[in-house]
Each structure stands twice: as C-alpha cells, then as structure tokens.
Amino acid sequence: MTLTRKPRPTAGRASAAPLAALALLAAGIGVVIVSGATGTVDVTVAESFKIVAGHLLPNLPWMSDGSLTPLQDQAVWQFRLPRTLLAGVAGAGLALAGALMQALVRNPLAEPYLLGVSAGAGVGAVAVITLGAAAVGLTLSGAAFAGALGAAVAVYLLARQGGVVAPTRLILSGVALGSLLSAVTSYLTITTEAQNVFSILFFLLGSVAAATWTQLAVPAAALAIVLVFARLRSRSLNALQVGDETATALGVDVNRFRSQLLVACALLTGAVVAVSGGIGFVGLVVPHISRIAVGADHRRMLPVAVLGGAVFLMAADLAARTVAAPTEIPIGIVTAAVGAPFFLWLMRRGRASGAGMHR
C-alpha cells in the first residue's frame, strides 16, 4: 500500500493569511521597539517604546517630565528608528519584487537581481566611491539608482523580440548583463585605492547603517506604488501562472502585462538597492515561505510576503549590529547565513511542495 501526502486544504490556507499578516505585523512592531533599545547609548525596551510613542502621539507626559534624556531621544528617533524602518522597507520591497519576478518568468527560482539591476546599481555606486561624486556628477544613491535603471532598460531591450518579452530571453539577458556589470565592478574595485575597498564591499553586501529619514521617501513611495499595482492585478498574476494561453483566454494581455511587471520590478529593486546595497536572498526565500504558509493565490500571498520580508530584514539588521558587536557586519551576510539553512530545512521536511507556482 502506497501512502501519499495529502495537499493542505485551500480553505485552511486562505483563513491562515489574515492570522499570518497580524502575527507578522506584531512581530515587526516588536523588532522596531527592541532595535530602538539596542546600541551604545543605554535605552531600555520600555524607554524605546515611550520615545517612539511620544513622537507619534502628542502631549504624552514622559516626553517633557525629564525621565528621558535628549541623548536617548536622539539615539532612538534620529538614528535607530530610521535604520530599522529602512531595513523594513527594503525587505518588503525585495520580497514583493521577488514574488512579481517569479510570476513574470514563471520560475520559482527567480529573484529581483535576476535582471542585473543589482549589478547595475553596483557599478554606479562603485564609480562614485572610486572616482568621486564630482567626477560622476551624482551622489552614491543617485548613481546606484541610475545604474539600476540603465541595467533594467538594457535587459528589456535585449529581451524584447518581435514586440514580445519572452521569459527565457529575459532570464538569459539578465544573467549575461549582470555578469558583464559585475566584471566592471570588479575591475573598478581592484584598481582603486585600498581605503575604498571596505566601502565598496559594504555596499555590495548591503547595509542600512547610514539611514536617515529622508532616505526612506523614495523606496517607501516605490513600494507603495508597486504594491497597489500588484494588488489591483492579483487576478492577472494568478492567471499568468496557469500559462500564457489560459491567461489570454481570461482576458489578460500577456505581453503588455509582462512589460508592466518588468518595469515595476526594476523600479522597486532599483529604489531599494540604491539606499541599502546588494542584499540578496530575501526576494528568493520570502515568497517561497509565504506560498507554503498561505498558498500561491497572490491576493493573500502578496501581503504576507511584504510583511514577512520587512520583518526578516529588520531582524537581520538587528543581528548584524549585535552578533559581532562592536563590529558591524554587512546585512547581506546575515540574510544568507540565516535564510539559506532555514529554506533548506523546509525543503528537507518535504513542505516546500506548496511553494510551487500553481494554485
């Protein structure tokens, strides 16, 4: 007698989506508060909560009774909170871009950097570090964003043939262009002065250490716009997973929709990479885990993936600050070191069958 594993009921997975979203939201708030209490300036978890609440809600008594020092307030509100929120926005953006990229090419192994966008951002940022902002004419973030958009446009033009964006050509073009741009980055790195190498490595491996409130605006706006677009087109995303012919029969203009997805992924990834560097693994793993938890229906999977990506990267940044304190390690090292074994554990347990691309 042969025993087979029964698939998880769809209704049960659908009902799990709101609970998963609420749990992730609560976890995210908890990470924000704990992160605010972590650093060289002594701040307790309770004091961190009071400072954040005091800036969000008016006339709270502890903001003026002298129980909190100006140094504590500055450490939490001006330095730690923007950093944690930027990590959250970056994680949410990478997870969303990963989910859309996997739908775009119908490949569960796809991730945001498949387009060569990260490599393009790397070239722009490294050019500023090695040549100087005056020579390039842009700030580091501006040059990284410009490089990311340039790479995305190049991949789109290379993948488009006969007015059609073919998934296979898109993957091959992205891999080839990414390799070329990575070679340019390596050349700039080995020919620059030794003191620049550390800054280059920190950007390429990802960091939000220098986050400010103003840096949050662009990636947060990009995340909001792409998330609204994805939610409005979630049915089209579901149809795309079944196949081009079925999607066309359901009224989806497949080629036009793929072009829109490509633009959305490129803009979102570029906006994130420009301020956080090359943080890998989030866009590959988080969408998979979200599908395992709540199913592949994008209407319920996308919110869970966005919240999951935010919590994962905020927690990874907290670990990057504390694991080797007082030395800080790049956040990309943490995401790979933690995410890869966890994902392999899921695969070994045989639970990744729900991470497929079909509903």
SERO-4910 file (N, C-alpha, C, O; in steps of 0.05 Angstrom, whole numbers):
BEGIN
 pado doro    nc1    nc2    nc3   cac1   cac2   cac3    cc1    cc2    cc3    oc1    oc2    oc3
  Met    A     17    -24      0      0      0      0     18     25      0     36     28     16
  Thr    A     12     43    -18     28     67    -21     14     90     -7     -9     96    -12
  Leu    A     29    104     10     18    127     24     26    152      9     50    155      2
  Thr    A      8    170      5     14    195     -8      7    218     11    -11    216     27
  Arg    A     23    239      9     18    263     25     -6    279     14     -6    286     -9
  Lys    A    -25    284     31    -49    299     22    -42    328     21    -29    339     39
  Pro    A    -51    343      0    -46    371     -1    -62    386     21    -83    377     29
  Arg    A    -51    407     30    -64    423     50    -89    436     39    -88    446     16
  Pro    A   -112    436     53   -136    447     42   -133    476     36   -121    492     51
  Thr    A   -145    484     13   -143    512      4   -157    531     24   -147    553     30
  Ala    A   -180    522     34   -195    539     52   -179    545     78   -179    567     88
  Gly    A   -165    524     88   -149    528    111   -126    547    107   -120    563    125
  Arg    A   -114    546     84    -92    564     78   -102    593     74    -89    612     82
  Ala    A   -126    596     62   -138    622     59   -144    635     86   -138    659     90
  Ser    A   -154    619    105   -160    630    131   -135    637    147   -136    652    166
  Ala    A   -113    624    139    -88    629    154    -75    655    146    -59    666    161
  Ala    A    -82    666    123    -70    691    113    -74    715    132    -54    728    139
  Pro    A    -99    720    141   -102    743    160    -86    739    186    -75    758    196
  Leu    A    -87    715    196    -72    709    221    -42    713    217    -29    724    234
  Ala    A    -32    703    194     -4    706    189      4    736    186     24    744    196
  Ala    A    -13    752    173     -8    780    170     -8    794    197     10    811    202
  Leu    A    -27    788    214    -28    800    241     -4    792    257      8    809    271
  Ala    A      4    767    256     27    758    271     53    772    261     69    780    278
  Leu    A     56    775    235     79    788    225     79    818    232    100    829    238
  Leu    A     56    831    231     54    859    239     62    863    268     77    882    275
  Ala    A     53    845    286     60    847    314     90    842    317    103    856    333
  Ala    A    101    822    303    129    817    304    146    841    295    166    847    306
  Gly    A    137    854    273    151    877    263    152    900    283    172    913    286
  Ile    A    129    905    297    129    926    317    148    919    340    162    936    350
  Gly    A    148    893    347    166    885    368    196    888    361    212    897    377
  Val    A    203    882    336    230    885    327    238    915    327    260    922    334
  Val    A    220    932    319    225    961    318    231    971    346    250    986    350
  Ile    A    216    962    366    220    971    394    246    960    405    262    975    417
  Val    A    251    935    400    276    923    410    300    935    397    321    940    409
  Ser    A    298    941    371    320    953    356    326    981    368    349    990    369
  Gly    A    305    995    375    309   1022    387    323   1021    414    335   1041    422
  Ala    A    322    998    427    335    995    453    363    983    451    375    978    471
  Thr    A    372    979    426    398    965    422    418    985    411    414    996    390
  Gly    A    440    988    425    461   1006    416    479   1015    439    476   1006    462
  Thr    A    498   1033    433    517   1041    453    505   1060    474    514   1060    497
  Val    A    484   1075    466    470   1092    485    450   1074    500    433   1061    487
  Asp    A    451   1074    526    433   1056    542    404   1065    540    397   1087    549
  Val    A    387   1048    529    359   1053    527    345   1027    532    351   1007    519
  Thr    A    326   1026    551    311   1001    556    289    998    535    283   1017    520
  Val    A    278    974    534    256    969    516    232    987    522    220    998    503
  Ala    A    226    991    548    204   1008    555    210   1037    547    192   1051    537
  Glu    A    234   1046    550    241   1074    542    240   1077    512    232   1098    502
  Ser    A    248   1056    498    247   1057    468    218   1060    459    211   1075    441
  Phe    A    200   1045    472    171   1047    466    161   1074    472    146   1086    456
  Lys    A    169   1085    494    159   1112    502    168   1133    482    153   1151    475
  Ile    A    193   1131    473    204   1151    455    189   1150    428    181   1171    417
  Val    A    185   1126    418    171   1123    392    142   1133    395    132   1148    378
  Ala    A    129   1124    416    101   1132    420     99   1163    424     81   1175    415
  Gly    A    119   1174    439    119   1202    444    121   1220    420    110   1242    419
  His    A    135   1210    399    137   1225    374    113   1221    356    107   1238    339
  Leu    A     99   1199    360     76   1194    343     50   1205    355     31   1212    340
  Leu    A     48   1207    381     24   1216    395     31   1242    411     52   1242    424
  Pro    A     15   1262    409     21   1288    422     16   1287    452     -1   1272    462
  Asn    A     31   1304    466     26   1310    495     28   1286    513     14   1285    534
  Leu    A     45   1267    507     49   1246    526     68   1256    548     88   1269    542
  Pro    A     62   1250    574     76   1264    596    106   1258    597    121   1275    605
  Trp    A    114   1233    590    142   1226    593    161   1241    574    185   1239    577
  Met    A    150   1254    554    167   1269    535    176   1296    546    194   1308    535
  Ser    A    164   1304    568    172   1330    580    177   1330    610    182   1351    622
  Asp    A    176   1306    622    180   1305    651    209   1300    659    214   1297    683
  Gly    A    227   1298    640    255   1294    646    263   1265    650    287   1260    656
  Ser    A    245   1246    647    252   1218    651    268   1207    628    282   1186    631
  Leu    A    267   1220    605    282   1211    581    302   1234    574    294   1257    573
  Thr    A    327   1227    570    347   1247    564    346   1253    534    338   1237    518
  Pro    A    356   1277    527    358   1284    498    375   1265    482    369   1260    459
  Leu    A    396   1254    495    413   1235    481    398   1210    474    402   1199    453
  Gln    A    382   1200    493    366   1176    488    346   1181    465    342   1164    448
  Asp    A    333   1204    466    313   1211    446    326   1212    418    316   1202    399
  Gln    A    350   1225    417    364   1227    392    373   1200    381    371   1195    357
  Ala    A    383   1183    399    393   1157    391    371   1140    379    375   1127    358
  Val    A    347   1140    391    325   1124    382    312   1136    357    309   1122    337
  Trp    A    305   1161    359    288   1173    338    304   1181    313    294   1179    291
  Gln    A    329   1191    317    344   1201    294    362   1180    281    369   1183    258
  Phe    A    370   1160    296    389   1141    285    377   1112    283    378   1100    262
  Arg    A    368   1102    305    359   1073    305    333   1069    290    331   1049    275
  Leu    A    313   1086    294    287   1082    281    289   1084    251    278   1067    237
  Pro    A    302   1106    240    304   1107    211    318   1083    199    310   1073    178
  Arg    A    339   1073    213    353   1050    203    335   1025    202    335   1011    182
  Thr    A    321   1020    224    303    997    225    281    999    204    274    979    191
  Leu    A    269   1022    201    248   1025    182    258   1022    153    244   1011    136
  Leu    A    282   1032    148    293   1029    121    298   1000    115    293    990     93
  Ala    A    307    985    135    311    956    132    284    943    126    282    925    109
  Gly    A    263    952    140    236    941    135    226    947    108    215    929     94
  Val    A    229    971     99    220    979     72    236    963     51    225    954     31
  Ala    A    262    961     55    279    946     36    271    917     35    269    905     13
  Gly    A    266    905     58    258    877     59    231    872     45    227    853     30
  Ala    A    212    890     51    186    888     39    188    892      8    175    877     -7
  Gly    A    204    911      0    207    916    -29    220    892    -43    211    885    -65
  Leu    A    241    881    -32    254    858    -44    236    834    -45    236    819    -65
  Ala    A    221    829    -24    202    806    -24    180    810    -45    173    791    -59
  Leu    A    170    834    -47    149    839    -67    160    837    -95    148    825   -113
  Ala    A    184    848   -100    197    846   -126    203    817   -133    200    808   -156
  Gly    A    211    801   -113    216    772   -118    191    758   -126    191    741   -144
  Ala    A    168    763   -112    143    750   -119    134    757   -147    125    740   -162
  Leu    A    137    782   -154    129    791   -181    148    780   -202    139    772   -224
  Met    A    174    778   -196    193    767   -215    187    738   -220    189    728   -243
  Gln    A    181    723   -200    174    695   -203    149    691   -220    147    671   -235
  Ala    A    130    709   -217    106    708   -234    113    716   -262    102    705   -281
  Leu    A    130    735   -265    137    746   -292    149    724   -309    142    722   -333
  Val    A    168    709   -298    182    689   -314    172    661   -309    183    642   -321
  Arg    A    152    658   -292    141    632   -285    163    613   -276    164    590   -284
  Asn    A    180    623   -258    202    606   -248    205    612   -219    211    635   -211
  Pro    A    201    592   -201    203    597   -172    231    603   -163    235    611   -140
  Leu    A    251    599   -180    279    605   -172    287    634   -180    309    642   -174
  Ala    A    269    649   -192    275    676   -199    275    694   -174    262    688   -154
  Glu    A    291    715   -176    292    735   -154    299    762   -165    306    764   -189
  Pro    A    296    784   -149    298    811   -160    324    817   -176    323    832   -195
  Tyr    A    346    805   -168    371    812   -180    376    797   -206    397    799   -219
  Leu    A    356    781   -214    359    766   -239    362    784   -263    373    776   -284
  Leu    A    351    808   -261    351    827   -284    378    841   -287    381    856   -307
  Gly    A    396    837   -269    421    852   -270    418    879   -257    437    896   -259
  Val    A    395    885   -245    391    911   -233    411    916   -210    421    938   -208
  Ser    A    415    896   -193    434    900   -171    462    905   -182    477    922   -171
  Ala    A    470    890   -203    497    894   -215    499    922   -226    520    935   -224
  Gly    A    478    932   -239    479    960   -249    481    980   -227    496   1000   -230
  Ala    A    467    976   -205    469    994   -182    497    993   -170    508   1013   -162
  Gly    A    509    969   -170    536    966   -160    556    982   -176    574    994   -165
  Val    A    553    981   -203    571    997   -220    569   1027   -214    589   1040   -211
  Gly    A    544   1036   -211    540   1065   -205    552   1073   -179    566   1093   -177
  Ala    A    547   1057   -158    557   1063   -131    587   1062   -130    600   1079   -119
  Val    A    599   1041   -142    628   1037   -141    642   1059   -157    664   1068   -150
  Ala    A    629   1068   -178    641   1090   -194    643   1116   -177    663   1130   -178
  Val    A    623   1121   -160    624   1144   -142    645   1141   -121    660   1159   -115
  Ile    A    647   1116   -110    667   1111    -89    696   1114   -100    713   1124    -86
  Thr    A    700   1103   -124    727   1103   -135    735   1128   -149    758   1137   -148
  Leu    A    716   1140   -163    722   1164   -179    715   1190   -166    726   1211   -172
  Gly    A    696   1189   -147    687   1213   -133    660   1222   -144    655   1220   -168
  Ala    A    644   1234   -126    618   1244   -134    620   1267   -155    603   1269   -173
  Ala    A    641   1283   -152    644   1305   -171    649   1295   -200    639   1307   -219
  Ala    A    665   1274   -202    671   1263   -229    646   1250   -241    642   1252   -265
  Val    A    631   1236   -225    607   1223   -235    584   1242   -239    567   1238   -257
  Gly    A    582   1262   -222    561   1281   -224    536   1273   -209    515   1286   -212
  Leu    A    537   1252   -192    515   1243   -176    524   1234   -148    548   1228   -144
  Thr    A    506   1234   -129    512   1223   -103    513   1192   -106    506   1181   -127
  Leu    A    521   1179    -85    523   1150    -86    496   1137    -91    494   1120   -108
  Ser    A    476   1146    -76    449   1135    -80    438   1141   -108    426   1124   -121
  Gly    A    443   1166   -117    434   1173   -144    447   1157   -166    434   1149   -185
  Ala    A    473   1153   -163    488   1138   -183    479   1108   -183    477   1096   -204
  Ala    A    474   1098   -159    465   1070   -157    437   1067   -170    433   1047   -184
  Phe    A    419   1086   -166    393   1084   -178    395   1087   -208    381   1073   -223
  Ala    A    412   1105   -217    415   1109   -246    426   1084   -259    418   1076   -281
  Gly    A    446   1071   -246    457   1047   -256    437   1024   -257    436   1008   -276
  Ala    A    419   1023   -236    399   1002   -236    379   1006   -258    371    987   -272
  Leu    A    370   1031   -263    351   1036   -284    363   1031   -311    350   1020   -329
  Gly    A    389   1038   -315    402   1033   -340    404   1004   -346    400    995   -369
  Ala    A    410    987   -326    411    958   -330    384    947   -337    381    930   -354
  Ala    A    363    957   -323    336    948   -329    327    954   -358    315    937   -371
  Val    A    333    978   -367    326    985   -395    341    968   -415    330    959   -434
  Ala    A    367    963   -409    383    946   -427    372    918   -428    370    906   -450
  Val    A    365    907   -405    353    879   -405    327    878   -420    322    859   -435
  Tyr    A    310    899   -417    285    900   -431    289    900   -461    275    886   -476
  Leu    A    307    916   -470    312    918   -499    324    892   -510    318    884   -532
  Leu    A    341    879   -494    353    854   -503    333    831   -503    334    814   -520
  Ala    A    314    832   -484    294    810   -482    271    813   -501    257    794   -507
  Arg    A    267    837   -512    244    842   -529    251    834   -558    271    843   -569
  Gln    A    235    817   -569    239    808   -596    212    806   -610    194    792   -601
  Gly    A    209    820   -632    184    819   -647    161    831   -630    138    822   -633
  Gly    A    167    850   -613    146    862   -596    138    845   -573    119    852   -559
  Val    A    152    823   -568    145    805   -546    168    802   -527    191    799   -535
  Val    A    162    804   -500    182    799   -480    180    770   -471    162    762   -457
  Ala    A    199    754   -480    199    725   -474    213    720   -448    235    730   -443
  Pro    A    201    704   -430    213    699   -404    241    687   -406    259    695   -391
  Thr    A    245    669   -424    272    656   -427    293    677   -435    315    677   -424
  Arg    A    286    693   -455    305    714   -463    310    734   -441    332    745   -438
  Leu    A    289    739   -425    292    758   -402    313    747   -382    330    762   -372
  Ile    A    310    722   -375    329    709   -356    357    709   -367    376    717   -353
  Leu    A    360    700   -392    387    699   -404    400    727   -406    423    730   -401
  Ser    A    384    746   -415    394    774   -417    403    785   -390    424    797   -388
  Gly    A    386    780   -370    393    790   -343    418    777   -332    435    791   -320
  Val    A    421    751   -336    445    737   -326    470    746   -340    490    752   -328
  Ala    A    468    749   -367    491    757   -382    499    786   -375    523    792   -371
  Leu    A    480    804   -375    486    832   -369    496    835   -340    514    851   -335
  Gly    A    484    820   -321    494    820   -294    523    812   -291    538    823   -276
  Ser    A    530    791   -306    558    782   -306    577    803   -317    599    808   -306
  Leu    A    569    817   -338    585    838   -350    588    861   -331    611    871   -327
  Leu    A    567    870   -318    568    892   -300    584    885   -275    598    902   -263
  Ser    A    582    860   -266    597    851   -243    627    852   -249    644    858   -232
  Ala    A    634    845   -274    662    847   -283    672    876   -282    695    881   -274
  Val    A    655    895   -290    662    923   -289    667    932   -260    686    946   -254
  Thr    A    649    923   -242    652    929   -214    678    918   -203    692    931   -188
  Ser    A    684    893   -210    709    881   -200    733    896   -210    753    899   -195
  Tyr    A    732    905   -235    755    920   -246    759    946   -231    781    953   -224
  Leu    A    737    960   -226    739    985   -211    749    980   -183    764    997   -172
  Thr    A    742    958   -171    750    952   -144    780    946   -141    793    956   -123
  Ile    A    790    930   -160    819    922   -158    837    944   -167    861    943   -162
  Thr    A    827    965   -181    844    986   -190    842   1012   -173    855   1032   -178
  Thr    A    826   1010   -152    823   1034   -134    842   1032   -111    856   1012   -108
  Glu    A    843   1053    -95    860   1054    -72    848   1036    -50    824   1031    -49
  Ala    A    866   1026    -33    859   1006    -14    837   1015      6    820    999     14
  Gln    A    837   1041     13    818   1051     32    789   1051     21    770   1053     37
  Asn    A    786   1049     -5    760   1049    -17    747   1021    -17    723   1018    -21
  Val    A    763   1000    -14    754    973    -17    733    966      4    713    953     -2
  Phe    A    737    975     29    718    968     50    691    980     44    670    967     48
  Ser    A    690   1005     35    665   1018     28    651   1004      6    626   1001      6
  Ile    A    666    995    -14    655    980    -37    642    954    -27    620    948    -35
  Leu    A    657    939    -11    647    913     -2    622    917     15    603    901     14
  Phe    A    621    938     32    598    942     49    574    948     32    552    939     39
  Phe    A    577    964     11    554    969     -6    545    944    -21    521    938    -22
  Leu    A    564    929    -32    557    906    -48    544    884    -31    527    869    -41
  Leu    A    551    883     -5    539    862     12    515    873     27    501    858     41
  Gly    A    510    899     25    485    910     37    489    922     65    501    909     82
  Ser    A    478    945     69    478    958     95    458    981     96    454    994     76
  Val    A    446    985    119    428   1008    123    438   1025    147    423   1039    159
  Ala    A    464   1023    152    476   1036    175    474   1066    174    472   1079    195
  Ala    A    475   1077    150    475   1107    147    447   1117    141    444   1139    129
  Ala    A    426   1103    149    399   1111    142    391   1137    155    398   1142    178
  Thr    A    375   1153    141    363   1177    151    334   1178    143    325   1162    127
  Trp    A    319   1196    156    290   1198    149    286   1204    120    267   1194    108
  Thr    A    303   1221    109    299   1229     81    304   1206     61    291   1205     40
  Gln    A    321   1187     69    326   1164     51    302   1146     49    301   1129     31
  Leu    A    284   1148     68    260   1130     68    240   1137     46    225   1120     37
  Ala    A    240   1162     37    219   1171     20    217   1156     -7    196   1146    -14
  Val    A    239   1154    -21    238   1142    -48    231   1113    -47    213   1104    -61
  Pro    A    245   1096    -31    238   1068    -31    210   1062    -20    196   1044    -29
  Ala    A    201   1079      0    174   1075     11    153   1082    -10    133   1068    -12
  Ala    A    158   1103    -26    139   1111    -47    138   1089    -69    117   1082    -78
  Ala    A    162   1079    -76    163   1058    -96    148   1033    -87    134   1020   -102
  Leu    A    152   1026    -62    139   1002    -50    109   1006    -51     94    988    -58
  Ala    A     99   1029    -42     70   1034    -42     58   1033    -69     37   1020    -73
  Ile    A     71   1045    -89     60   1045   -117     59   1017   -128     39   1009   -139
  Val    A     81   1002   -125     82    975   -137     63    956   -122     51    938   -134
  Leu    A     60    960    -96     42    942    -81     13    947    -89     -2    928    -92
  Val    A      5    972    -93    -22    978   -102    -26    966   -130    -47    954   -135
  Phe    A     -7    969   -148     -9    958   -175    -12    927   -173    -29    916   -187
  Ala    A      4    914   -156      3    885   -154    -23    876   -143    -34    855   -152
  Arg    A    -34    890   -123    -59    882   -112    -82    885   -132   -100    868   -133
  Leu    A    -81    906   -147   -102    910   -167   -100    889   -190   -121    883   -202
  Arg    A    -77    879   -195    -73    860   -217    -68    832   -206    -56    815   -220
  Ser    A    -76    826   -182    -71    800   -170    -84    777   -185    -73    755   -187
  Arg    A   -108    782   -196   -121    761   -212   -105    756   -237   -103    733   -246
  Ser    A    -95    776   -250    -78    772   -273    -52    757   -267    -43    741   -282
  Leu    A    -41    763   -243    -18    748   -234    -24    718   -231     -8    701   -239
  Asn    A    -47    712   -220    -56    684   -217    -59    671   -244    -51    648   -248
  Ala    A    -72    686   -262    -77    675   -289    -50    669   -303    -48    650   -318
  Leu    A    -30    686   -299     -5    683   -313      9    657   -304     25    645   -320
  Gln    A      4    648   -280     17    623   -270      6    598   -284     20    578   -286
  Val    A    -18    599   -294    -30    576   -307    -19    572   -335    -19    550   -346
  Gly    A    -10    594   -348      0    592   -375     -9    615   -392    -30    627   -386
  Asp    A      6    622   -412      0    645   -429    -27    642   -443    -42    661   -445
  Glu    A    -32    618   -453    -57    613   -468    -81    617   -450   -101    629   -458
  Thr    A    -80    605   -426   -102    608   -408   -105    637   -399   -128    647   -397
  Ala    A    -83    650   -393    -85    679   -385    -97    696   -407   -113    713   -402
  Thr    A    -90    690   -432   -102    705   -455   -131    700   -457   -147    718   -462
  Ala    A   -139    675   -453   -167    668   -454   -183    681   -432   -207    686   -434
  Leu    A   -170    687   -409   -183    701   -387   -182    731   -390   -191    746   -372
  Gly    A   -172    741   -413   -173    769   -418   -148    785   -411   -149    809   -410
  Val    A   -126    771   -405   -101    785   -398    -84    789   -423    -79    770   -438
  Asp    A    -75    814   -428    -56    820   -449    -29    812   -438    -15    828   -425
  Val    A    -20    788   -444      3    776   -431     28    792   -436     43    798   -418
  Asn    A     33    800   -461     58    814   -467     59    842   -454     79    850   -443
  Arg    A     36    856   -455     35    882   -442     38    880   -411     52    896   -399
  Phe    A     25    859   -400     26    855   -371     55    848   -363     64    857   -342
  Arg    A     69    832   -378     96    825   -372    114    850   -373    132    853   -356
  Ser    A    109    867   -392    125    892   -393    120    909   -369    139    921   -358
  Gln    A     95    911   -360     89    926   -336    102    914   -311    112    929   -294
  Leu    A    101    888   -309    115    875   -287    145    880   -287    157    884   -266
  Leu    A    157    879   -310    185    884   -312    192    912   -303    212    916   -288
  Val    A    177    932   -311    181    959   -303    178    962   -273    194    975   -259
  Ala    A    157    950   -262    152    951   -233    174    939   -217    183    950   -197
  Cys    A    183    915   -225    205    901   -211    231    918   -213    245    920   -193
  Ala    A    237    929   -236    261    944   -239    261    969   -223    281    975   -209
  Leu    A    239    984   -223    238   1009   -207    240   1003   -178    254   1017   -163
  Leu    A    225    983   -168    225    977   -140    253    967   -131    263    975   -110
  Thr    A    265    949   -146    291    938   -139    312    960   -140    329    962   -122
  Gly    A    311    977   -160    330    999   -162    328   1018   -139    348   1027   -128
  Ala    A    303   1025   -131    299   1044   -109    310   1032    -83    321   1047    -66
  Val    A    306   1006    -79    316    993    -54    346    990    -54    359    997    -34
  Val    A    357    981    -76    386    976    -77    402   1002    -75    424   1003    -64
  Ala    A    390   1024    -85    404   1050    -84    409   1059    -55    429   1073    -51
  Val    A    392   1051    -36    396   1061     -9    405   1039     10    414   1045     32
  Ser    A    404   1013      2    411    992     20    433    974     10    444    957     24
  Gly    A    441    977    -15    462    960    -27    451    933    -36    426    929    -37
  Gly    A    469    915    -42    461    889    -53    454    868    -32    471    852    -26
  Ile    A    430    869    -22    421    849     -2    407    826    -17    386    830    -28
  Gly    A    420    803    -16    409    780    -30    392    762    -13    390    766     11
  Phe    A    379    743    -26    365    721    -13    337    728     -4    320    710     -3
  Val    A    331    753      2    304    759     12    283    754     -9    262    742     -4
  Gly    A    288    764    -33    268    762    -55    265    733    -65    245    728    -78
  Leu    A    283    716    -59    280    688    -67    265    671    -46    247    656    -52
  Val    A    273    674    -21    263    657      0    235    665     11    218    649     15
  Val    A    232    691     17    207    700     30    182    694     13    163    684     25
  Pro    A    182    698    -13    158    690    -28    153    660    -27    129    652    -26
  His    A    174    643    -26    170    614    -23    157    608      3    137    592      4
  Ile    A    167    619     25    156    613     51    127    623     53    111    610     66
  Ser    A    121    645     40     94    656     40     75    637     26     52    633     35
  Arg    A     84    626      4     67    607    -11     62    582      6     40    571      6
  Ile    A     83    572     20     80    549     37     59    555     59     43    537     65
  Ala    A     59    579     69     42    586     92     13    591     83     -6    581     97
  Val    A      9    606     61    -19    614     55    -27    607     26    -49    614     18
  Gly    A    -10    593     11    -18    585    -16     -7    605    -36      4    626    -29
  Ala    A    -11    598    -62      1    614    -84    -18    635    -95    -10    650   -113
  Asp    A    -42    638    -84    -60    659    -93    -48    686    -85    -45    691    -62
  His    A    -42    703   -105    -29    728   -100    -45    747    -83    -34    765    -71
  Arg    A    -71    743    -83    -88    761    -67    -82    759    -37    -85    778    -22
  Arg    A    -75    735    -28    -68    732      0    -38    728      5    -29    733     27
  Met    A    -24    719    -16      5    715    -13     21    741    -12     40    743      4
  Leu    A     14    760    -28     30    785    -30     31    800     -4     53    808      4
  Pro    A      9    805     11     11    819     36     29    804     56     44    817     71
  Val    A     27    778     57     43    762     75     73    764     67     90    766     85
  Ala    A     78    763     41    106    765     32    118    792     39    141    794     47
  Val    A    103    813     35    112    840     41    119    843     71    140    853     78
  Leu    A    100    835     88    105    837    117    127    818    125    144    825    142
  Gly    A    128    794    114    149    776    120    177    786    113    196    783    128
  Gly    A    179    798     89    204    810     81    213    832     99    237    834    105
  Ala    A    194    849    107    201    871    125    211    861    152    232    870    162
  Val    A    197    842    164    205    831    190    232    816    188    250    820    205
  Phe    A    236    801    166    261    786    163    285    804    161    305    799    174
  Leu    A    283    825    145    306    843    142    311    860    166    333    867    172
  Met    A    289    869    180    293    884    204    307    867    225    325    876    239
  Ala    A    299    842    228    312    824    247    341    818    238    359    816    255
  Ala    A    346    815    212    373    811    202    391    835    208    414    831    215
  Asp    A    380    859    205    396    883    211    402    884    241    424    892    249
  Leu    A    383    877    258    388    877    286    410    857    293    427    862    310
  Ala    A    410    834    280    431    814    284    458    824    274    478    820    287
  Ala    A    458    838    251    483    849    240    496    869    259    520    872    259
  Arg    A    480    883    275    490    902    294    500    890    320    517    901    333
  Thr    A    490    866    327    495    855    353    513    830    354    526    825    374
  Val    A    512    814    333    526    788    333    556    792    338    567    777    354
  Ala    A    569    811    325    597    815    328    604    842    339    625    854    334
  Ala    A    585    853    356    589    879    368    616    881    383    624    862    396
  Pro    A    629    904    381    621    929    369    625    930    338    618    950    326
  Thr    A    636    909    326    639    909    297    612    903    284    598    885    293
  Glu    A    606    917    263    581    912    248    587    897    223    606    903    209
  Ile    A    571    877    217    575    861    193    554    868    172    532    877    180
  Pro    A    560    866    146    540    872    126    515    855    129    517    831    135
  Ile    A    493    867    124    467    854    128    463    830    108    449    811    115
  Gly    A    475    832     85    472    811     65    484    785     75    475    763     67
  Ile    A    505    786     91    517    762    103    497    748    121    495    723    121
  Val    A    483    764    137    463    753    156    440    740    141    431    718    148
  Thr    A    429    753    120    406    742    106    413    715     93    397    697     93
  Ala    A    437    713     83    445    688     71    451    666     92    443    643     89
  Ala    A    464    674    113    472    655    134    447    644    149    447    621    157
  Val    A    427    660    152    403    652    166    382    640    147    370    620    153
  Gly    A    378    654    125    357    646    107    362    620     92    344    604     89
  Ala    A    386    615     83    392    591     67    388    565     83    375    547     73
  Pro    A    399    563    107    395    538    123    365    534    129    356    511    128
  Phe    A    351    555    135    322    552    141    307    542    117    289    525    120
  Phe    A    313    553     94    299    545     70    306    516     63    288    501     55
  Leu    A    331    508     66    339    480     61    325    461     81    318    439     74
  Trp    A    322    470    106    307    454    126    278    449    117    268    427    120
  Leu    A    266    470    107    238    467     96    238    447     73    220    430     72
  Met    A    257    449     56    258    430     33    262    402     43    249    383     32
  Arg    A    279    398     63    284    371     73    259    359     86    256    335     85
  Arg    A    243    375     98    219    365    111    197    360     92    175    350     99
  Gly    A    202    366     66    182    360     45    159    379     45    138    373     33
  Arg    A    161    401     58    139    420     60    140    441     38    122    458     36
  Ala    A    160    440     21    163    460      0    146    454    -24    147    469    -44
  Ser    A    130    432    -24    113    426    -47     93    448    -51     83    452    -73
  Gly    A     85    462    -29     66    483    -31     78    509    -42     64    529    -46
  Ala    A    104    509    -47    117    533    -57    118    534    -87    132    550    -99
  Gly    A    103    517   -100    102    517   -129     88    541   -140     78    558   -125
  Met    A     88    543   -166     77    567   -179     47    564   -186     36    582   -198
  His    A     34    541   -179      6    537   -186    -11    538   -161     -1    531   -139
  Arg    A    -35    546   -164    -53    548   -141    -64    520   -134    -79    517   -116
***
